[in-house]
Amino acid sequence: MPVTWGAGEKMKKKMFVCIFVLSMFNTFTFAQLWPKGALKQSDWNLSLKNMKVGDVLEKEYISCFGGENDAVLASSWLAAEGNPPKKLQPNEKDENGDSWDEYEIDWANQYRYDTWTEMYGPGKCFDGKTDTAWCEGVEGDGIGEVVIAWVDVKRPVRIWSGFGKSQKTWQTNNRPKDIKVFIIQGEIVGQSVNGPNYKMKVIGEKKLTLKDINGWQPLDLGEYNEIDVGYYKKLDSYELQKSNTFIAVQILSVYPGTKYNDTLISEISN
């Protein structure tokens, strides 16, 4: 004998199925359907240029999946070059052979455009790729500009200075020479769709001179200037392990490029 469902039971069954289906989607899948927002130059985080030890950064970092949420991580960035990706029609394949139906196509086109706006955004210096780079976006050599990368300062940190896409792009563009490194501790203050939200506090700084090489080199963070009066203190790994950490790099001088005066950093990572 077939089971019959009343209106209340039907609603409960529908809710159960919806919850079950949603639980089958992991965070990454859900994030991909969430609007990331375009990275606009009008959102430059100019306050970073005046940061000092002890400061709590005025803007929180929403560790989502790039786009407009990365605007808090740099004082400037170069606008995307070339033309934005063309709008696709439903079921039309993109460059990677992917396609979307009529219900997803608007999101897909917006996502493609938003991703294009990040061409030289701050997220490019910790995306794990040395053929992408953050590029400051001001006139001149970018002296004083700042970018923040998400790294674990308890482990060795390295940097790829310049645009590592090719030897030519590395030579023709500026590379940072003297830099000021800020160590930032993140306190979790909320949760976004794809990760924690952080309030960021500057806990140390140190000046370094980088080598002019197209490749990895270490960032010596063994000690940092705690109060900027000549007293040096070892990194307190016990305190840092309680929360996530970040590195901010400020450009103080550059190795000049042979053709352009844009200053780039390809990667800051562990």
C-alpha positions in Angstrom: 0.0 0.0 0.0 1.6 3.3 -1.0 2.3 5.9 1.7 0.4 9.1 1.4 1.7 12.5 2.6 -0.3 15.3 4.1 0.6 18.9 3.4 2.7 19.2 6.6 4.5 16.0 5.9 5.3 17.0 2.4 6.8 20.3 3.5 8.9 18.5 6.1 10.1 16.0 3.5 11.0 18.8 1.1 13.0 20.7 3.8 14.8 17.5 4.7 15.8 16.9 1.0 17.0 20.5 0.6 19.1 20.3 3.7 20.6 17.0 2.6 21.4 18.3 -0.8 23.0 21.4 0.5 25.1 19.4 2.9 26.6 17.5 -0.1 28.1 20.7 -1.4 31.5 21.5 0.1 32.6 25.1 0.9 34.5 25.4 -2.3 31.5 24.6 -4.5 29.3 27.1 -2.6 32.0 29.7 -2.8 32.2 29.4 -6.6 28.5 30.4 -6.8 29.0 33.4 -4.5 29.7 36.8 -6.2 33.3 37.9 -5.6 33.0 41.5 -6.7 35.3 43.5 -8.9 38.6 44.8 -7.6 38.4 48.6 -8.2 41.2 51.1 -8.0 38.8 53.4 -6.1 39.1 50.9 -3.2 42.8 51.3 -2.6 43.6 50.9 1.1 45.7 54.1 1.4 45.9 53.8 5.2 48.4 51.0 4.9 51.1 53.5 3.9 51.1 55.0 7.4 51.0 51.8 9.4 53.2 51.3 12.4 53.8 48.8 15.1 50.9 48.6 17.5 48.3 49.7 14.9 45.1 47.7 14.4 44.3 48.0 10.7 41.1 49.9 10.2 39.7 47.5 7.7 39.1 43.8 8.4 40.2 41.1 6.0 37.4 38.8 4.7 39.3 35.7 3.6 36.9 34.7 0.9 38.1 34.0 -2.6 39.6 37.2 -3.9 37.8 40.0 -5.7 36.7 43.1 -3.9 37.5 41.4 -0.5 41.3 41.7 -1.3 41.1 45.5 -1.6 42.2 45.8 2.1 45.5 44.1 1.3 47.2 46.8 -0.8 47.6 50.5 -0.9 47.4 50.4 -4.7 47.4 48.0 -7.7 47.7 48.4 -11.4 44.5 48.3 -13.4 44.0 45.2 -15.5 45.4 45.4 -19.0 43.7 44.6 -22.3 40.1 43.9 -22.8 37.8 42.1 -20.3 36.7 38.5 -21.2 33.9 38.4 -23.6 30.4 37.5 -22.3 29.4 33.9 -23.0 26.0 32.7 -24.0 24.3 29.8 -22.3 26.1 26.5 -23.0 28.9 28.3 -24.9 32.3 26.9 -23.9 35.0 29.2 -22.5 38.8 28.9 -23.0 39.0 25.9 -20.6 36.1 24.1 -22.3 33.6 24.8 -19.4 30.1 26.0 -20.0 27.1 27.2 -18.0 23.3 26.9 -18.5 20.9 29.8 -18.7 20.5 29.8 -14.9 24.3 30.1 -14.2 25.5 32.2 -17.1 25.0 35.6 -15.5 27.0 34.6 -12.5 29.7 33.0 -14.7 30.1 36.1 -16.8 30.3 38.3 -13.7 32.8 36.0 -12.1 35.0 36.0 -15.2 35.0 39.8 -15.3 35.7 40.1 -11.6 38.6 37.7 -11.9 40.0 39.8 -14.8 40.0 42.9 -12.6 42.4 41.1 -10.2 45.2 40.8 -12.9 47.7 42.8 -10.8 45.8 42.7 -7.5 47.3 41.9 -4.0 46.0 38.3 -4.1 48.4 37.6 -7.0 51.4 37.8 -4.6 50.3 34.8 -2.6 48.4 32.7 -5.2 51.2 30.1 -5.4 52.1 31.2 -9.0 55.4 33.0 -9.9 54.0 34.0 -13.4 51.5 36.3 -11.8 52.3 39.3 -9.7 51.0 42.2 -7.6 51.9 45.5 -9.2 51.6 48.9 -7.4 49.4 51.3 -9.3 50.8 54.8 -8.7 52.9 57.1 -10.8 56.6 56.6 -10.6 58.4 53.7 -8.9 55.8 53.0 -6.3 58.0 54.1 -3.3 55.9 53.8 -0.1 53.3 51.4 -1.6 52.3 48.4 0.5 51.0 44.9 -0.2 49.9 42.2 2.4 50.4 38.5 1.9 48.9 35.7 4.0 51.8 33.6 5.3 52.8 31.6 8.4 55.6 33.6 10.0 56.5 30.7 12.3 57.9 28.9 9.3 60.5 30.2 6.8 59.1 32.9 4.5 60.4 33.6 1.0 59.9 36.2 -1.7 60.1 36.3 -5.5 60.8 39.9 -6.3 59.8 41.3 -9.7 57.6 39.9 -12.4 58.7 36.3 -12.7 56.6 35.5 -15.7 59.7 35.5 -17.9 63.2 36.8 -17.8 62.1 39.6 -20.2 59.2 40.8 -18.0 61.5 40.6 -14.9 64.2 42.8 -16.5 61.9 45.4 -18.1 60.0 46.1 -14.9 61.2 47.4 -11.5 62.0 45.1 -8.6 61.9 46.1 -4.9 65.3 46.7 -3.4 65.0 48.1 0.1 61.8 47.1 1.9 60.2 47.4 5.2 58.5 44.2 6.4 55.6 44.4 8.8 54.5 41.3 10.8 50.8 41.2 11.3 48.8 39.0 13.6 45.2 38.2 12.7 42.4 37.8 15.2 39.4 35.9 14.0 36.3 38.1 14.5 33.8 36.4 12.2 33.2 33.8 9.5 32.6 34.3 5.7 31.4 31.8 3.2 34.9 30.5 2.6 36.9 31.3 5.7 37.5 33.4 8.8 37.3 37.2 8.9 40.4 38.8 10.5 41.1 41.9 12.5 44.8 42.6 11.8 47.3 44.1 14.3 50.8 45.1 13.4 53.2 43.4 15.9 56.6 44.1 14.4 58.7 45.6 11.6 62.1 45.1 10.1 64.0 46.7 7.2 65.6 44.4 4.6 67.6 44.7 1.4 66.6 42.2 -1.3 69.0 40.7 -3.9 68.3 41.5 -7.5 67.6 37.9 -8.7 64.8 36.4 -10.7 64.0 33.7 -8.3 63.2 32.8 -4.7 65.1 34.4 -1.8 64.5 34.2 2.0 62.9 36.9 4.1 64.9 36.9 7.4 62.2 37.3 10.1 64.2 35.9 12.9 64.0 39.1 14.8 61.8 42.2 14.4 61.8 45.7 15.7 59.2 45.6 18.4 58.9 49.2 19.4 61.0 50.9 16.7 63.6 52.3 19.2 66.4 49.9 18.5 65.2 47.1 20.9 64.9 43.8 19.1 62.9 40.8 20.3 62.6 37.2 19.1 59.3 36.2 17.4 57.0 34.7 20.0 55.9 31.6 18.2 53.6 30.6 21.1 51.5 33.7 20.7 51.5 33.6 16.9 50.3 30.0 16.7 47.0 31.1 18.3 46.0 32.9 15.2 46.8 33.4 11.5 49.6 35.8 10.5 50.4 38.0 7.5 53.4 39.8 6.1 53.2 43.4 4.7 55.9 44.6 2.4 56.5 48.3 1.8 58.7 49.5 -1.1 61.5 51.8 0.0 63.7 51.7 -3.1 63.9 49.7 -6.3 66.1 48.1 -8.9 65.0 49.9 -12.0 63.6 48.1 -15.0 65.0 48.6 -18.5 61.7 49.8 -19.9 59.0 50.3 -17.3 58.9 51.9 -13.8 56.1 49.6 -12.5 57.3 47.7 -9.4 56.1 44.1 -9.0 56.3 41.2 -6.5 55.4 37.8 -7.9 55.1 35.8 -4.7 55.5 36.0 -0.9 55.0 32.6 0.7 56.3 29.8 2.9 
